[in-house]
Amino acid sequence: MARTSESGLFISIRTFSQELKDVYYDIRSFKNTEFQSERALMQPLMDTAVLVIDDFDRLDNDIRLARAFAQLLDYRYAESKPTLLTATQGPRSVLQSEQSPLIKLGDESLLRRLEQSQRVECRPTLKSLITLIAST
């Protein structure tokens, strides 16, 4: 991607999940003291030029969260806004699990886009150093 002056956001899927649970009045961690709506919490994620969502494969099983996540991805896709999802597993592995909340949604269009997404495998620097040391 070319360098631009546009800003981006990075959010952990765990943070995303917990903040939305607080909208739904989850009693484990009520921090939504300003009583923001789901839309108000998601708006910055929808508006940012580039969004990075960390630990995609650790999305909470709550169907409300899966629905909100799917809406976010659908919106960003429709607006052609770059969205990067990080995960320890590839999208196919995540979506093959019957426990996946995204499978429970039954949104074939979203599932197809996720399965066809470009996967970039990043190898940790330490792994390459270990390989280099072992070969000497």
A tleap script that builds the chain and sets N, CA, C and O, in Angstrom:
source leaprc.protein.ff14SB
mol = sequence {
  NMET ALA ARG THR SER GLU SER GLY LEU PHE
  ILE SER ILE ARG THR PHE SER GLN GLU LEU
  LYS ASP VAL TYR TYR ASP ILE ARG SER PHE
  LYS ASN THR GLU PHE GLN SER GLU ARG ALA
  LEU MET GLN PRO LEU MET ASP THR ALA VAL
  LEU VAL ILE ASP ASP PHE ASP ARG LEU ASP
  ASN ASP ILE ARG LEU ALA ARG ALA PHE ALA
  GLN LEU LEU ASP TYR ARG TYR ALA GLU SER
  LYS PRO THR LEU LEU THR ALA THR GLN GLY
  PRO ARG SER VAL LEU GLN SER GLU GLN SER
  PRO LEU ILE LYS LEU GLY ASP GLU SER LEU
  LEU ARG ARG LEU GLU GLN SER GLN ARG VAL
  GLU CYS ARG PRO THR LEU LYS SER LEU ILE
  THR LEU ILE ALA SER CTHR
}
set mol.1.N position { 0.846 -1.169 0.000 }
set mol.1.CA position { 0.000 0.000 0.000 }
set mol.1.C position { 0.892 1.232 0.000 }
set mol.1.O position { 1.883 1.286 0.727 }
set mol.2.N position { 0.553 2.187 -0.785 }
set mol.2.CA position { 1.334 3.424 -0.855 }
set mol.2.C position { 1.164 4.239 0.418 }
set mol.2.O position { 0.130 4.177 1.085 }
set mol.3.N position { 2.188 4.993 0.735 }
set mol.3.CA position { 2.105 5.876 1.909 }
set mol.3.C position { 1.133 7.009 1.629 }
set mol.3.O position { 1.139 7.611 0.555 }
set mol.4.N position { 0.309 7.280 2.608 }
set mol.4.CA position { -0.623 8.399 2.506 }
set mol.4.C position { -0.595 9.136 3.826 }
set mol.4.O position { 0.010 8.675 4.794 }
set mol.5.N position { -1.237 10.260 3.862 }
set mol.5.CA position { -1.301 11.018 5.114 }
set mol.5.C position { -2.537 10.641 5.926 }
set mol.5.O position { -2.827 11.272 6.942 }
set mol.6.N position { -3.257 9.628 5.490 }
set mol.6.CA position { -4.460 9.215 6.192 }
set mol.6.C position { -4.099 8.420 7.445 }
set mol.6.O position { -3.094 7.712 7.492 }
set mol.7.N position { -4.949 8.562 8.450 }
set mol.7.CA position { -4.692 7.867 9.711 }
set mol.7.C position { -5.352 6.490 9.707 }
set mol.7.O position { -6.184 6.176 8.856 }
set mol.8.N position { -4.964 5.704 10.661 }
set mol.8.CA position { -5.547 4.383 10.825 }
set mol.8.C position { -5.742 4.078 12.291 }
set mol.8.O position { -5.279 4.823 13.155 }
set mol.9.N position { -6.424 2.987 12.574 }
set mol.9.CA position { -6.652 2.539 13.945 }
set mol.9.C position { -6.267 1.077 14.088 }
set mol.9.O position { -6.372 0.292 13.146 }
set mol.10.N position { -5.824 0.732 15.276 }
set mol.10.CA position { -5.504 -0.639 15.644 }
set mol.10.C position { -6.364 -0.967 16.855 }
set mol.10.O position { -6.380 -0.213 17.828 }
set mol.11.N position { -7.083 -2.095 16.802 }
set mol.11.CA position { -7.896 -2.494 17.951 }
set mol.11.C position { -7.805 -4.008 18.124 }
set mol.11.O position { -7.792 -4.765 17.153 }
set mol.12.N position { -7.743 -4.414 19.352 }
set mol.12.CA position { -7.767 -5.833 19.684 }
set mol.12.C position { -9.214 -6.317 19.620 }
set mol.12.O position { -10.128 -5.601 20.030 }
set mol.13.N position { -9.424 -7.525 19.109 }
set mol.13.CA position { -10.781 -8.076 19.060 }
set mol.13.C position { -11.334 -8.232 20.476 }
set mol.13.O position { -12.544 -8.150 20.688 }
set mol.14.N position { -10.444 -8.455 21.439 }
set mol.14.CA position { -10.882 -8.568 22.846 }
set mol.14.C position { -11.423 -7.227 23.336 }
set mol.14.O position { -12.449 -7.183 24.015 }
set mol.15.N position { -10.743 -6.141 22.999 }
set mol.15.CA position { -11.207 -4.808 23.392 }
set mol.15.C position { -12.531 -4.504 22.705 }
set mol.15.O position { -13.473 -4.027 23.338 }
set mol.16.N position { -12.596 -4.779 21.428 }
set mol.16.CA position { -13.830 -4.593 20.656 }
set mol.16.C position { -14.985 -5.347 21.314 }
set mol.16.O position { -16.071 -4.799 21.506 }
set mol.17.N position { -14.736 -6.608 21.655 }
set mol.17.CA position { -15.770 -7.439 22.271 }
set mol.17.C position { -16.227 -6.880 23.607 }
set mol.17.O position { -17.426 -6.783 23.868 }
set mol.18.N position { -15.272 -6.513 24.455 }
set mol.18.CA position { -15.634 -6.043 25.787 }
set mol.18.C position { -16.381 -4.717 25.742 }
set mol.18.O position { -17.336 -4.515 26.491 }
set mol.19.N position { -15.951 -3.819 24.871 }
set mol.19.CA position { -16.641 -2.535 24.769 }
set mol.19.C position { -18.070 -2.718 24.271 }
set mol.19.O position { -18.980 -2.029 24.734 }
set mol.20.N position { -18.275 -3.636 23.334 }
set mol.20.CA position { -19.638 -3.878 22.866 }
set mol.20.C position { -20.468 -4.609 23.924 }
set mol.20.O position { -21.666 -4.354 24.054 }
set mol.21.N position { -19.850 -5.500 24.667 }
set mol.21.CA position { -20.592 -6.161 25.749 }
set mol.21.C position { -21.067 -5.143 26.773 }
set mol.21.O position { -22.148 -5.282 27.345 }
set mol.22.N position { -20.260 -4.127 26.998 }
set mol.22.CA position { -20.667 -3.078 27.933 }
set mol.22.C position { -21.883 -2.317 27.409 }
set mol.22.O position { -22.704 -1.848 28.198 }
set mol.23.N position { -22.006 -2.191 26.094 }
set mol.23.CA position { -23.199 -1.568 25.509 }
set mol.23.C position { -24.422 -2.433 25.814 }
set mol.23.O position { -25.516 -1.923 26.057 }
set mol.24.N position { -24.218 -3.736 25.796 }
set mol.24.CA position { -25.313 -4.671 26.045 }
set mol.24.C position { -25.529 -4.912 27.541 }
set mol.24.O position { -26.279 -5.808 27.930 }
set mol.25.N position { -24.865 -4.104 28.376 }
set mol.25.CA position { -24.982 -4.174 29.843 }
set mol.25.C position { -24.485 -5.489 30.419 }
set mol.25.O position { -25.091 -6.056 31.328 }
set mol.26.N position { -23.380 -5.961 29.878 }
set mol.26.CA position { -22.741 -7.146 30.437 }
set mol.26.C position { -22.259 -6.792 31.843 }
set mol.26.O position { -21.495 -5.842 32.014 }
set mol.27.N position { -22.692 -7.537 32.833 }
set mol.27.CA position { -22.410 -7.171 34.230 }
set mol.27.C position { -20.969 -7.422 34.651 }
set mol.27.O position { -20.550 -6.951 35.707 }
set mol.28.N position { -20.206 -8.151 33.852 }
set mol.28.CA position { -18.827 -8.452 34.233 }
set mol.28.C position { -17.938 -7.225 34.245 }
set mol.28.O position { -16.968 -7.185 35.002 }
set mol.29.N position { -18.230 -6.236 33.444 }
set mol.29.CA position { -17.326 -5.097 33.331 }
set mol.29.C position { -18.077 -3.886 32.793 }
set mol.29.O position { -17.820 -3.454 31.669 }
set mol.30.N position { -18.966 -3.350 33.546 }
set mol.30.CA position { -19.760 -2.223 33.058 }
set mol.30.C position { -18.922 -0.954 33.094 }
set mol.30.O position { -18.725 -0.359 34.153 }
set mol.31.N position { -18.430 -0.541 31.926 }
set mol.31.CA position { -17.603 0.653 31.824 }
set mol.31.C position { -18.238 1.695 30.908 }
set mol.31.O position { -17.665 2.763 30.696 }
set mol.32.N position { -19.395 1.399 30.373 }
set mol.32.CA position { -20.063 2.300 29.451 }
set mol.32.C position { -20.898 3.306 30.245 }
set mol.32.O position { -22.121 3.360 30.115 }
set mol.33.N position { -20.220 4.089 31.056 }
set mol.33.CA position { -20.913 5.018 31.944 }
set mol.33.C position { -21.565 6.174 31.201 }
set mol.33.O position { -22.431 6.854 31.751 }
set mol.34.N position { -21.158 6.402 29.957 }
set mol.34.CA position { -21.773 7.464 29.163 }
set mol.34.C position { -22.935 6.931 28.329 }
set mol.34.O position { -23.563 7.680 27.581 }
set mol.35.N position { -23.216 5.640 28.458 }
set mol.35.CA position { -24.325 4.985 27.765 }
set mol.35.C position { -24.279 5.203 26.260 }
set mol.35.O position { -25.277 5.557 25.632 }
set mol.36.N position { -23.086 4.981 25.693 }
set mol.36.CA position { -22.925 5.091 24.247 }
set mol.36.C position { -23.617 3.913 23.566 }
set mol.36.O position { -23.693 2.815 24.118 }
set mol.37.N position { -24.110 4.157 22.384 }
set mol.37.CA position { -24.746 3.105 21.605 }
set mol.37.C position { -23.688 2.266 20.891 }
set mol.37.O position { -22.518 2.643 20.817 }
set mol.38.N position { -24.119 1.139 20.376 }
set mol.38.CA position { -23.235 0.287 19.580 }
set mol.38.C position { -22.690 1.086 18.390 }
set mol.38.O position { -21.500 1.022 18.082 }
set mol.39.N position { -23.555 1.820 17.742 }
set mol.39.CA position { -23.159 2.600 16.568 }
set mol.39.C position { -22.113 3.661 16.931 }
set mol.39.O position { -21.152 3.870 16.190 }
set mol.40.N position { -22.308 4.330 18.079 }
set mol.40.CA position { -21.357 5.370 18.502 }
set mol.40.C position { -19.982 4.774 18.774 }
set mol.40.O position { -18.968 5.398 18.459 }
set mol.41.N position { -19.931 3.578 19.353 }
set mol.41.CA position { -18.647 2.931 19.614 }
set mol.41.C position { -17.978 2.448 18.330 }
set mol.41.O position { -16.752 2.455 18.219 }
set mol.42.N position { -18.782 2.033 17.373 }
set mol.42.CA position { -18.230 1.499 16.131 }
set mol.42.C position { -17.893 2.576 15.106 }
set mol.42.O position { -17.118 2.320 14.184 }
set mol.43.N position { -18.450 3.761 15.245 }
set mol.43.CA position { -18.270 4.814 14.235 }
set mol.43.C position { -16.800 5.118 13.920 }
set mol.43.O position { -16.443 5.216 12.746 }
set mol.44.N position { -15.936 5.270 14.935 }
set mol.44.CA position { -14.513 5.523 14.604 }
set mol.44.C position { -13.885 4.378 13.806 }
set mol.44.O position { -13.018 4.614 12.965 }
set mol.45.N position { -14.314 3.144 14.065 }
set mol.45.CA position { -13.785 1.995 13.327 }
set mol.45.C position { -14.298 1.987 11.888 }
set mol.45.O position { -13.620 1.511 10.977 }
set mol.46.N position { -15.484 2.511 11.702 }
set mol.46.CA position { -16.055 2.585 10.359 }
set mol.46.C position { -15.435 3.725 9.566 }
set mol.46.O position { -15.236 3.609 8.356 }
set mol.47.N position { -15.130 4.825 10.244 }
set mol.47.CA position { -14.656 6.032 9.565 }
set mol.47.C position { -13.172 6.037 9.238 }
set mol.47.O position { -12.766 6.679 8.270 }
set mol.48.N position { -12.358 5.343 10.010 }
set mol.48.CA position { -10.915 5.410 9.811 }
set mol.48.C position { -10.523 4.885 8.427 }
set mol.48.O position { -11.148 3.970 7.890 }
set mol.49.N position { -9.484 5.481 7.873 }
set mol.49.CA position { -9.039 5.100 6.530 }
set mol.49.C position { -8.546 3.656 6.488 }
set mol.49.O position { -8.864 2.920 5.555 }
set mol.50.N position { -7.769 3.247 7.495 }
set mol.50.CA position { -7.222 1.892 7.567 }
set mol.50.C position { -7.500 1.349 8.962 }
set mol.50.O position { -7.262 2.031 9.959 }
set mol.51.N position { -8.001 0.126 9.030 }
set mol.51.CA position { -8.312 -0.497 10.315 }
set mol.51.C position { -7.559 -1.815 10.435 }
set mol.51.O position { -7.574 -2.639 9.521 }
set mol.52.N position { -6.899 -2.002 11.578 }
set mol.52.CA position { -6.227 -3.256 11.877 }
set mol.52.C position { -6.930 -3.852 13.096 }
set mol.52.O position { -7.015 -3.220 14.149 }
set mol.53.N position { -7.434 -5.079 12.935 }
set mol.53.CA position { -8.106 -5.773 14.029 }
set mol.53.C position { -7.248 -6.969 14.397 }
set mol.53.O position { -7.043 -7.879 13.595 }
set mol.54.N position { -6.750 -6.949 15.625 }
set mol.54.CA position { -5.834 -7.975 16.115 }
set mol.54.C position { -6.600 -9.151 16.713 }
set mol.54.O position { -7.632 -8.970 17.359 }
set mol.55.N position { -6.087 -10.348 16.490 }
set mol.55.CA position { -6.633 -11.593 17.049 }
set mol.55.C position { -8.035 -11.913 16.552 }
set mol.55.O position { -8.903 -12.306 17.331 }
set mol.56.N position { -8.251 -11.745 15.265 }
set mol.56.CA position { -9.537 -12.054 14.637 }
set mol.56.C position { -10.048 -13.440 15.029 }
set mol.56.O position { -11.251 -13.635 15.202 }
set mol.57.N position { -9.149 -14.386 15.167 }
set mol.57.CA position { -9.536 -15.761 15.483 }
set mol.57.C position { -9.955 -15.950 16.938 }
set mol.57.O position { -10.266 -17.068 17.350 }
set mol.58.N position { -9.967 -14.881 17.714 }
set mol.58.CA position { -10.368 -14.978 19.116 }
set mol.58.C position { -11.662 -14.203 19.382 }
set mol.58.O position { -11.915 -13.775 20.508 }
set mol.59.N position { -12.471 -14.028 18.346 }
set mol.59.CA position { -13.753 -13.341 18.490 }
set mol.59.C position { -14.637 -14.088 19.474 }
set mol.59.O position { -14.765 -15.310 19.404 }
set mol.60.N position { -15.236 -13.357 20.377 }
set mol.60.CA position { -16.130 -13.910 21.397 }
set mol.60.C position { -17.302 -14.639 20.727 }
set mol.60.O position { -17.721 -14.260 19.633 }
set mol.61.N position { -17.826 -15.671 21.370 }
set mol.61.CA position { -18.916 -16.468 20.811 }
set mol.61.C position { -20.283 -15.794 20.877 }
set mol.61.O position { -21.250 -16.332 20.337 }
set mol.62.N position { -20.392 -14.655 21.510 }
set mol.62.CA position { -21.663 -13.945 21.625 }
set mol.62.C position { -22.145 -13.548 20.227 }
set mol.62.O position { -21.438 -12.847 19.503 }
set mol.63.N position { -23.324 -13.987 19.853 }
set mol.63.CA position { -23.846 -13.746 18.510 }
set mol.63.C position { -24.035 -12.250 18.237 }
set mol.63.O position { -23.930 -11.815 17.090 }
set mol.64.N position { -24.310 -11.463 19.278 }
set mol.64.CA position { -24.446 -10.011 19.096 }
set mol.64.C position { -23.126 -9.405 18.652 }
set mol.64.O position { -23.105 -8.504 17.813 }
set mol.65.N position { -22.029 -9.892 19.208 }
set mol.65.CA position { -20.710 -9.391 18.831 }
set mol.65.C position { -20.354 -9.810 17.406 }
set mol.65.O position { -19.788 -9.029 16.642 }
set mol.66.N position { -20.689 -11.036 17.065 }
set mol.66.CA position { -20.433 -11.521 15.711 }
set mol.66.C position { -21.217 -10.685 14.703 }
set mol.66.O position { -20.694 -10.339 13.644 }
set mol.67.N position { -22.467 -10.361 15.025 }
set mol.67.CA position { -23.289 -9.537 14.139 }
set mol.67.C position { -22.677 -8.153 13.959 }
set mol.67.O position { -22.603 -7.646 12.839 }
set mol.68.N position { -22.233 -7.532 15.070 }
set mol.68.CA position { -21.618 -6.202 14.998 }
set mol.68.C position { -20.319 -6.247 14.194 }
set mol.68.O position { -20.054 -5.356 13.386 }
set mol.69.N position { -19.516 -7.277 14.416 }
set mol.69.CA position { -18.262 -7.443 13.694 }
set mol.69.C position { -18.542 -7.607 12.197 }
set mol.69.O position { -17.864 -7.006 11.363 }
set mol.70.N position { -19.538 -8.419 11.868 }
set mol.70.CA position { -19.905 -8.631 10.467 }
set mol.70.C position { -20.383 -7.330 9.825 }
set mol.70.O position { -20.038 -7.040 8.679 }
set mol.71.N position { -21.165 -6.555 10.549 }
set mol.71.CA position { -21.636 -5.271 10.018 }
set mol.71.C position { -20.459 -4.329 9.762 }
set mol.71.O position { -20.426 -3.619 8.756 }
set mol.72.N position { -19.502 -4.331 10.676 }
set mol.72.CA position { -18.316 -3.496 10.503 }
set mol.72.C position { -17.548 -3.909 9.245 }
set mol.72.O position { -17.181 -3.063 8.429 }
set mol.73.N position { -17.310 -5.202 9.097 }
set mol.73.CA position { -16.592 -5.683 7.916 }
set mol.73.C position { -17.372 -5.411 6.635 }
set mol.73.O position { -16.786 -5.016 5.627 }
set mol.74.N position { -18.680 -5.617 6.662 }
set mol.74.CA position { -19.512 -5.351 5.480 }
set mol.74.C position { -19.438 -3.878 5.078 }
set mol.74.O position { -19.295 -3.552 3.900 }
set mol.75.N position { -19.536 -3.004 6.061 }
set mol.75.CA position { -19.491 -1.573 5.776 }
set mol.75.C position { -18.154 -1.187 5.153 }
set mol.75.O position { -18.110 -0.495 4.136 }
set mol.76.N position { -17.065 -1.641 5.771 }
set mol.76.CA position { -15.738 -1.287 5.284 }
set mol.76.C position { -15.502 -1.876 3.885 }
set mol.76.O position { -14.855 -1.247 3.048 }
set mol.77.N position { -16.017 -3.059 3.639 }
set mol.77.CA position { -15.886 -3.677 2.314 }
set mol.77.C position { -16.648 -2.848 1.274 }
set mol.77.O position { -16.128 -2.559 0.197 }
set mol.78.N position { -17.870 -2.474 1.606 }
set mol.78.CA position { -18.697 -1.691 0.683 }
set mol.78.C position { -18.074 -0.327 0.383 }
set mol.78.O position { -18.237 0.205 -0.715 }
set mol.79.N position { -17.367 0.234 1.356 }
set mol.79.CA position { -16.727 1.539 1.185 }
set mol.79.C position { -15.296 1.428 0.659 }
set mol.79.O position { -14.608 2.439 0.518 }
set mol.80.N position { -14.849 0.212 0.369 }
set mol.80.CA position { -13.489 -0.060 -0.139 }
set mol.80.C position { -12.419 0.491 0.799 }
set mol.80.O position { -11.431 1.072 0.350 }
set mol.81.N position { -12.621 0.306 2.099 }
set mol.81.CA position { -11.642 0.772 3.089 }
set mol.81.C position { -10.775 -0.417 3.511 }
set mol.81.O position { -11.301 -1.463 3.889 }
set mol.82.N position { -9.468 -0.261 3.450 }
set mol.82.CA position { -8.579 -1.354 3.829 }
set mol.82.C position { -8.786 -1.781 5.278 }
set mol.82.O position { -8.846 -0.955 6.189 }
set mol.83.N position { -8.892 -3.095 5.464 }
set mol.83.CA position { -9.073 -3.674 6.790 }
set mol.83.C position { -8.152 -4.881 6.894 }
set mol.83.O position { -8.232 -5.808 6.089 }
set mol.84.N position { -7.285 -4.860 7.885 }
set mol.84.CA position { -6.348 -5.956 8.104 }
set mol.84.C position { -6.781 -6.722 9.343 }
set mol.84.O position { -7.054 -6.128 10.387 }
set mol.85.N position { -6.843 -8.033 9.224 }
set mol.85.CA position { -7.191 -8.887 10.352 }
set mol.85.C position { -5.972 -9.740 10.670 }
set mol.85.O position { -5.440 -10.423 9.796 }
set mol.86.N position { -5.533 -9.698 11.923 }
set mol.86.CA position { -4.420 -10.564 12.309 }
set mol.86.C position { -4.979 -11.768 13.043 }
set mol.86.O position { -5.985 -11.669 13.746 }
set mol.87.N position { -4.322 -12.903 12.875 }
set mol.87.CA position { -4.770 -14.135 13.521 }
set mol.87.C position { -3.629 -15.136 13.509 }
set mol.87.O position { -2.738 -15.072 12.662 }
set mol.88.N position { -3.664 -16.050 14.447 }
set mol.88.CA position { -2.667 -17.116 14.440 }
set mol.88.C position { -3.070 -18.216 13.464 }
set mol.88.O position { -2.234 -19.012 13.037 }
set mol.89.N position { -4.352 -18.257 13.113 }
set mol.89.CA position { -4.865 -19.224 12.145 }
set mol.89.C position { -5.365 -18.464 10.923 }
set mol.89.O position { -5.744 -17.297 11.020 }
set mol.90.N position { -5.364 -19.122 9.787 }
set mol.90.CA position { -5.901 -18.510 8.581 }
set mol.90.C position { -7.416 -18.470 8.612 }
set mol.90.O position { -8.035 -19.170 9.413 }
set mol.91.N position { -8.030 -17.655 7.745 }
set mol.91.CA position { -9.491 -17.522 7.746 }
set mol.91.C position { -10.223 -18.842 7.522 }
set mol.91.O position { -11.277 -19.075 8.115 }
set mol.92.N position { -9.679 -19.696 6.681 }
set mol.92.CA position { -10.347 -20.983 6.429 }
set mol.92.C position { -10.411 -21.829 7.689 }
set mol.92.O position { -11.437 -22.450 7.968 }
set mol.93.N position { -9.326 -21.860 8.454 }
set mol.93.CA position { -9.310 -22.626 9.708 }
set mol.93.C position { -10.332 -22.085 10.697 }
set mol.93.O position { -11.049 -22.844 11.350 }
set mol.94.N position { -10.387 -20.771 10.796 }
set mol.94.CA position { -11.323 -20.132 11.724 }
set mol.94.C position { -12.753 -20.435 11.310 }
set mol.94.O position { -13.594 -20.753 12.151 }
set mol.95.N position { -13.029 -20.337 10.025 }
set mol.95.CA position { -14.392 -20.498 9.551 }
set mol.95.C position { -14.832 -21.951 9.461 }
set mol.95.O position { -16.027 -22.219 9.332 }
set mol.96.N position { -13.909 -22.884 9.525 }
set mol.96.CA position { -14.276 -24.296 9.504 }
set mol.96.C position { -14.731 -24.782 10.868 }
set mol.96.O position { -15.363 -25.832 10.980 }
set mol.97.N position { -14.415 -24.033 11.889 }
set mol.97.CA position { -14.818 -24.415 13.241 }
set mol.97.C position { -16.315 -24.188 13.421 }
set mol.97.O position { -16.819 -23.095 13.161 }
set mol.98.N position { -17.018 -25.218 13.863 }
set mol.98.CA position { -18.455 -25.074 14.108 }
set mol.98.C position { -18.732 -24.116 15.256 }
set mol.98.O position { -19.852 -23.628 15.404 }
set mol.99.N position { -17.724 -23.846 16.064 }
set mol.99.CA position { -17.869 -22.922 17.191 }
set mol.99.C position { -17.746 -21.463 16.773 }
set mol.99.O position { -18.007 -20.565 17.573 }
set mol.100.N position { -17.355 -21.222 15.540 }
set mol.100.CA position { -17.158 -19.852 15.072 }
set mol.100.C position { -18.476 -19.089 15.103 }
set mol.100.O position { -19.465 -19.532 14.519 }
set mol.101.N position { -18.494 -17.940 15.785 }
set mol.101.CA position { -19.729 -17.159 15.812 }
set mol.101.C position { -20.114 -16.631 14.435 }
set mol.101.O position { -21.291 -16.373 14.182 }
set mol.102.N position { -19.139 -16.467 13.541 }
set mol.102.CA position { -19.448 -15.986 12.197 }
set mol.102.C position { -20.189 -17.049 11.388 }
set mol.102.O position { -21.016 -16.714 10.541 }
set mol.103.N position { -19.904 -18.313 11.640 }
set mol.103.CA position { -20.628 -19.408 10.984 }
set mol.103.C position { -22.090 -19.377 11.415 }
set mol.103.O position { -22.990 -19.594 10.604 }
set mol.104.N position { -22.315 -19.106 12.691 }
set mol.104.CA position { -23.672 -19.080 13.234 }
set mol.104.C position { -24.526 -17.989 12.596 }
set mol.104.O position { -25.751 -18.104 12.564 }
set mol.105.N position { -23.898 -16.939 12.092 }
set mol.105.CA position { -24.655 -15.866 11.437 }
set mol.105.C position { -25.272 -16.327 10.118 }
set mol.105.O position { -26.341 -15.859 9.727 }
set mol.106.N position { -24.596 -17.237 9.444 }
set mol.106.CA position { -25.098 -17.738 8.168 }
set mol.106.C position { -25.021 -16.722 7.039 }
set mol.106.O position { -25.783 -16.814 6.076 }
set mol.107.N position { -24.116 -15.755 7.140 }
set mol.107.CA position { -23.947 -14.726 6.115 }
set mol.107.C position { -22.960 -15.255 5.068 }
set mol.107.O position { -21.747 -15.099 5.205 }
set mol.108.N position { -23.501 -15.875 4.034 }
set mol.108.CA position { -22.665 -16.518 3.015 }
set mol.108.C position { -21.738 -15.535 2.313 }
set mol.108.O position { -20.598 -15.876 1.996 }
set mol.109.N position { -22.213 -14.325 2.067 }
set mol.109.CA position { -21.405 -13.319 1.386 }
set mol.109.C position { -20.173 -12.962 2.216 }
set mol.109.O position { -19.062 -12.900 1.689 }
set mol.110.N position { -20.369 -12.729 3.496 }
set mol.110.CA position { -19.250 -12.410 4.395 }
set mol.110.C position { -18.277 -13.584 4.471 }
set mol.110.O position { -17.063 -13.397 4.379 }
set mol.111.N position { -18.807 -14.783 4.638 }
set mol.111.CA position { -17.945 -15.965 4.742 }
set mol.111.C position { -17.126 -16.154 3.468 }
set mol.111.O position { -15.945 -16.495 3.532 }
set mol.112.N position { -17.739 -15.938 2.332 }
set mol.112.CA position { -17.026 -16.086 1.054 }
set mol.112.C position { -15.892 -15.055 0.948 }
set mol.112.O position { -14.782 -15.390 0.534 }
set mol.113.N position { -16.179 -13.803 1.323 }
set mol.113.CA position { -15.138 -12.764 1.255 }
set mol.113.C position { -13.986 -13.089 2.205 }
set mol.113.O position { -12.820 -12.901 1.857 }
set mol.114.N position { -14.311 -13.577 3.403 }
set mol.114.CA position { -13.252 -13.921 4.361 }
set mol.114.C position { -12.422 -15.096 3.847 }
set mol.114.O position { -11.198 -15.093 3.977 }
set mol.115.N position { -13.074 -16.088 3.270 }
set mol.115.CA position { -12.341 -17.241 2.737 }
set mol.115.C position { -11.442 -16.857 1.570 }
set mol.115.O position { -10.385 -17.457 1.373 }
set mol.116.N position { -11.856 -15.861 0.800 }
set mol.116.CA position { -11.083 -15.439 -0.368 }
set mol.116.C position { -10.096 -14.324 -0.050 }
set mol.116.O position { -9.394 -13.842 -0.940 }
set mol.117.N position { -10.037 -13.916 1.198 }
set mol.117.CA position { -9.150 -12.814 1.562 }
set mol.117.C position { -7.695 -13.216 1.357 }
set mol.117.O position { -7.337 -14.394 1.403 }
set mol.118.N position { -6.887 -12.220 1.136 }
set mol.118.CA position { -5.465 -12.462 0.933 }
set mol.118.C position { -4.814 -12.736 2.278 }
set mol.118.O position { -5.003 -11.978 3.229 }
set mol.119.N position { -4.061 -13.799 2.358 }
set mol.119.CA position { -3.378 -14.156 3.591 }
set mol.119.C position { -1.895 -13.881 3.435 }
set mol.119.O position { -1.264 -14.303 2.467 }
set mol.120.N position { -1.356 -13.168 4.406 }
set mol.120.CA position { 0.071 -12.887 4.434 }
set mol.120.C position { 0.603 -13.505 5.714 }
set mol.120.O position { 0.163 -13.158 6.810 }
set mol.121.N position { 1.543 -14.413 5.575 }
set mol.121.CA position { 2.099 -15.065 6.751 }
set mol.121.C position { 3.354 -14.323 7.184 }
set mol.121.O position { 4.296 -14.156 6.410 }
set mol.122.N position { 3.346 -13.891 8.416 }
set mol.122.CA position { 4.492 -13.181 8.980 }
set mol.122.C position { 5.257 -14.139 9.881 }
set mol.122.O position { 4.694 -14.757 10.784 }
set mol.123.N position { 6.504 -14.242 9.624 }
set mol.123.CA position { 7.336 -15.114 10.454 }
set mol.123.C position { 8.057 -14.259 11.481 }
set mol.123.O position { 8.649 -13.233 11.147 }
set mol.124.N position { 8.003 -14.685 12.709 }
set mol.124.CA position { 8.692 -13.911 13.748 }
set mol.124.C position { 10.195 -13.831 13.490 }
set mol.124.O position { 10.806 -14.774 12.986 }
set mol.125.N position { 10.765 -12.703 13.841 }
set mol.125.CA position { 12.197 -12.491 13.665 }
set mol.125.C position { 12.994 -13.543 14.422 }
set mol.125.O position { 14.013 -14.027 13.929 }
set mol.126.N position { 12.540 -13.893 15.602 }
set mol.126.CA position { 13.257 -14.876 16.415 }
set mol.126.C position { 13.367 -16.216 15.698 }
set mol.126.O position { 14.403 -16.876 15.778 }
set mol.127.N position { 12.315 -16.623 15.000 }
set mol.127.CA position { 12.339 -17.896 14.292 }
set mol.127.C position { 13.436 -17.893 13.214 }
set mol.127.O position { 14.158 -18.879 13.065 }
set mol.128.N position { 13.558 -16.812 12.482 }
set mol.128.CA position { 14.598 -16.738 11.441 }
set mol.128.C position { 15.980 -16.716 12.053 }
set mol.128.O position { 16.915 -17.278 11.484 }
set mol.129.N position { 16.131 -16.068 13.220 }
set mol.129.CA position { 17.428 -16.054 13.890 }
set mol.129.C position { 17.809 -17.446 14.389 }
set mol.129.O position { 18.967 -17.853 14.290 }
set mol.130.N position { 16.849 -18.156 14.911 }
set mol.130.CA position { 17.109 -19.537 15.392 }
set mol.130.C position { 17.537 -20.418 14.225 }
set mol.130.O position { 18.477 -21.204 14.343 }
set mol.131.N position { 16.849 -20.284 13.108 }
set mol.131.CA position { 17.202 -21.045 11.915 }
set mol.131.C position { 18.615 -20.699 11.453 }
set mol.131.O position { 19.379 -21.590 11.081 }
set mol.132.N position { 18.964 -19.439 11.474 }
set mol.132.CA position { 20.286 -18.982 11.066 }
set mol.132.C position { 21.363 -19.545 11.998 }
set mol.132.O position { 22.401 -20.011 11.529 }
set mol.133.N position { 21.125 -19.505 13.309 }
set mol.133.CA position { 22.093 -20.007 14.295 }
set mol.133.C position { 22.249 -21.519 14.161 }
set mol.133.O position { 23.357 -22.049 14.245 }
set mol.134.N position { 21.117 -22.215 13.951 }
set mol.134.CA position { 21.167 -23.673 13.828 }
set mol.134.C position { 21.933 -24.123 12.599 }
set mol.134.O position { 22.526 -25.202 12.595 }
set mol.135.N position { 21.925 -23.303 11.553 }
set mol.135.CA position { 22.596 -23.693 10.321 }
set mol.135.C position { 24.105 -23.429 10.370 }
set mol.135.O position { 24.835 -23.874 9.484 }
set mol.136.N position { 24.579 -22.710 11.397 }
set mol.136.CA position { 26.024 -22.422 11.465 }
set mol.136.C position { 26.761 -23.396 12.332 }
set mol.136.O position { 27.977 -23.287 12.488 }
savepdb mol mol.pdb
quit
